[in-house]
C-alpha cells in the first residue's frame, strides 16, 4: 500500500479494515498481509530504500494507492513498477483512490495539484479506472466490496465452511508456534533444532510488535532468522478449541496439547 503522509489517518483506518477481514478469513484459509512503508528499515537497504519498496511491490498480489492533493516522484515510480509487473505477470492488481478533500485557496499548492492532475491524465491515457472517495468510510466500503469480488472471481480462494473439516489444535498455526513452555523450547533445541537468532523478553504489546517487525524485515532481505518470544504471564490469545480463563487463580489449559513437531527445515542438517 502506498500513500502520502497527508493521508496517514486514512491509511490507519485501511489497516483496521484489513485486520477485520483477516479475522473473518483466516479460518477459511486466506490471510491478507498488508505492507506499508513503515515496515521497512532504512539500514537494511544496500542501495536506495526505494528499491526495497519496488521489490516488495513486484512480489505482491494487490497494490493500493491513496492520493489527495499531490503525487510525488517516488509514488509515481511505485505505480510504474506495479504497472510494469502487471503487464508482465497479471499481478499485482492495482487500485488507485483519490480523496475528494476540501481545499482552500490559501492552502492550495499549485505545483502539488499539477502533479495530481497530470497523474490522473496519465491513468486515463492508460485506460486505468481510478476511484474517488469523500471520506475514509467510503474508501473502506468500496475496497471491502472489491475484496469480496476477488473471492467471487477466484482470485482469492476461501475454504467453503460447509466442506471444511474442523482442525485439531495441533493442526492450527497457533499449535505450532504459541503456548510452548521453556522446557519444550530446550527439548526442541536438544533434538537438533536450529538455535534462535533473536530472543525477545516479554510478549506484551511492544514485545509482540518487535518480534513481528524483526520477522517481516528479515523476510524482505531474504534472511532466515529464528525469533523466540518469552513471556512469563498468562497466554491470552483466544482459540475456538481451547477455553481460556484470564483469572490467574483458575485452572489454566494444559499446554501439552501445544507442543510443536519439528519440521525438516528446522533441523540443523
Secondary structure, DSSP 8 states (H G I E B T S, - for coil): -EE-GGGHHHHHHHHHHHHHHHHHHGGGT-------GGG--GGG-SS-HHHHHHHHHHT-SEEEEEESS---HHHHHHHHHHHHHHHHHS-SEEEEEEE-----TTT--HHHHHHHHHHHHHHHHHT---EEESSHHHHHHHHHHHHHHHHHTTSS----TTT-----GGGSHHHHHSS--HHHHHHHHHTTB---SEEEE--SHHHHHHHHHHHHHHHHTT----EEEE--S-----BTTB-----TTS----GGGG-----GGGB--
